[in-house]
């Protein structure tokens, strides 16, 4: 099987590439990535010499790049996306280009070439806040941010290809992923690396927002099962049930690193900040998937990886691009 993985130099994509190559000797991977600020070829140094792996630099919204990368691929797994909510508040247009126009460009070429399966990676954030119960795949979507709205648009477009053309599409709606190689603007690697540097951990509002912190390798295992047993035209929630309030996640992280809670610093909440995300993943579990990591294990494994790999994250945080962004978002506190 040959798979086109878009956004494969990013966090989840790079972990998925490594997962599939290690577990499937017959698998071949083509990685199409634009290499934006969050794309990093260092994420794949251990597989870049593998003859089964090929990298092409390009934008999923560029038809020429997609036409170069996709021929010969039987499956497309689209991870490529602008994904940080705070950035979407600053610049919604960039999110529309990647998360909607880019999806359409991929779908057009995939349908033209007769790709046998297209997997659109979406997010649990498309449902909006889960205040009363965990969401089912049949529940209506109600996105709150430009990011989640753009992801909703992309997945609706993908599903329209199934309804209109019978083109084989699966949509996944995943909970918050954590684990190795996540760009340190996201909350767990940001907090972990700030704590290791003795800098404040900026807690939005009261910190009582609740998330399902799923280990990225559990997500990879879920996608592996869906490539084999998932039904085209279906949506699958991917959530581990690892619910933690943000303030409790931060305290667990500090305890793991032996750092004081005086590093916690409450800052103004972001606009449109949803209180709770939660999905019911029984449909996926019925296919045989079970997460291996509970909430504490997922957070601790992630923290230990960053503690053991300062050579990966320090150059990112010391770069001018990262420092300017951090200062815009949080002021000069710990930037």
Number of C-alpha atoms within 10 A of each C-alpha: 12 18 23 26 27 28 29 32 29 28 22 22 25 26 22 23 24 18 15 19 17 12 10 10 10 11 15 20 24 23 25 27 25 23 17 12 11 19 21 22 15 13 21 18 10 9 16 14 10 12 9 15 18 16 17 17 14 20 21 28 19 15 17 12 19 24 16 11 22 24 16 14 21 17 22 24 23 24 25 26 25 21 19 14 21 18 17 20 16 11 13 18 14 16 25 22 17 23 29 23 19 22 24 21 20 24 22 14 16 24 17 9 15 15 21 15 22 27 24 26 20 27 21 27 27 24 24 22 23 17 13 8 12 16 21 17 19 8 9 11 17 14 21 18 21 22 29 26 23 28 30 24 19 25 26 14 18 25 22 15 18 17 13 8 10 13 22 23 26 24 25 22 23 24 26 22 21 26 24 21 26 25 20 20 18 16 18 25 24 18 25 26 20 19 23 16 11 13 17 18 26 23 20 17 15 12 19 15 19 22 20 24 27 28 27 25 21 21 23 19 17 25 23 17 15 20 16 9 12 21 14 20 18 14 23 27 25 29 30 27 19 22 19 19 17 20 20 14 23 25 17 18 24 22 13 16 16 11 14 12 16 9 18 18 15 15 15 11 13 13 11 12 16 18 15 21 24 30 24 18 22 17 15 22 18 9 14 12 20 16 18 13 18 16 17 17 14 21 25 17 17 22 25 16 15 24 15 9 12 13 10 15 18 14 11 19 19 11 10 11 11 16 16 13 14 17 13 10 16 13 12 11 13 16 18
